[in-house]
């Protein structure tokens, strides 16, 4: 949960990527009742499975769930150590902001 948001999450959607019956990636997005913004709190792909579309599929899946949950935006925080995450978000039309914050309008 985002440290500045003290409301309890009412739902978390988790998407998992599987290849050859092995977990190769996962993503988590939080939704808050009545909030127009959902929060991508975690996404990870095994280094051996990167550059194969796994992260894009995971991101697309949790963004669709956020939209279905009533969100108009998805936000994410990208730490400096998160190798490739900013590139992935930028490729999916997230806009970079100050302090590693990223935001995507879902068009709602």
C-alpha positions in Angstrom: 0.0 0.0 0.0 1.2 3.5 -0.8 2.5 5.1 2.5 0.5 8.3 2.0 -2.8 6.4 1.5 -4.2 5.3 4.9 -7.4 3.8 3.5 -7.6 0.1 3.7 -7.5 -1.6 0.3 -10.8 -3.3 -0.6 -9.3 -5.5 -3.3 -6.0 -6.6 -4.7 -5.7 -8.2 -8.1 -2.8 -10.5 -8.8 -1.8 -11.7 -12.2 0.7 -14.5 -12.6 2.7 -15.5 -15.7 3.5 -19.1 -16.2 5.9 -20.7 -18.7 6.5 -24.5 -18.9 4.5 -24.9 -15.7 6.9 -22.5 -13.8 6.0 -19.1 -12.4 8.0 -16.6 -14.4 6.3 -13.3 -13.3 3.6 -11.7 -11.2 1.9 -8.3 -10.7 -0.3 -6.8 -8.0 -2.6 -3.8 -8.2 -4.6 -2.4 -5.3 -8.0 -0.8 -5.5 -9.6 1.4 -2.9 -13.4 1.7 -2.6 -14.5 4.9 -4.3 -11.0 5.9 -5.5 -10.4 6.8 -9.1 -6.8 5.7 -9.0 -5.5 2.1 -8.5 -1.9 1.5 -7.5 0.5 -1.0 -9.1 2.3 -2.1 -6.0 4.5 -4.8 -7.5 5.5 -6.4 -10.8 8.4 -8.8 -11.3 9.5 -11.1 -14.1 12.2 -13.7 -13.8 15.4 -12.5 -15.6 15.4 -15.6 -17.8 11.9 -14.7 -19.0 12.4 -11.0 -19.7 12.0 -9.5 -23.2 9.4 -12.0 -24.1 6.3 -10.0 -23.4 5.6 -11.5 -19.9 5.8 -8.1 -18.1 3.6 -6.4 -20.8 1.0 -9.1 -20.5 1.0 -8.9 -16.7 0.7 -5.2 -16.8 -2.1 -5.3 -19.3 -4.0 -7.8 -17.2 -3.8 -5.8 -13.9 -4.6 -2.5 -15.8 -7.8 -4.2 -17.2 -8.8 -5.4 -13.7 -8.2 -1.8 -12.3 -10.4 -0.4 -15.0 -13.1 -3.0 -14.3 -12.8 -2.0 -10.6 -13.7 1.6 -11.5 -10.3 3.1 -11.7 -9.6 6.0 -14.1 -5.8 6.0 -13.5 -3.1 3.6 -12.4 -0.1 4.9 -10.5 3.2 3.3 -9.8 6.4 4.1 -7.9 9.6 3.1 -9.5 12.7 2.8 -7.3 16.1 3.5 -8.9 17.1 -0.2 -8.4 14.1 -1.5 -10.4 16.0 -2.5 -13.5 13.8 -2.1 -16.7 10.6 -1.2 -14.9 10.6 2.5 -16.1 11.2 1.3 -19.6 8.3 -1.2 -19.4 5.9 1.4 -18.0 7.0 4.0 -20.6 6.4 1.5 -23.3 2.8 1.0 -22.0 2.1 4.8 -22.1 2.7 5.6 -18.4 3.9 9.1 -17.9 6.9 9.7 -15.6 6.6 12.2 -12.9 8.7 13.5 -10.0 10.4 11.2 -7.5 9.9 8.0 -9.5 6.1 8.3 -9.7 4.4 7.1 -12.9 0.8 7.4 -13.9 -1.4 6.1 -16.7 -4.9 7.3 -17.6 -7.2 4.5 -18.4 -9.4 6.8 -20.3 -12.4 6.5 -17.9 
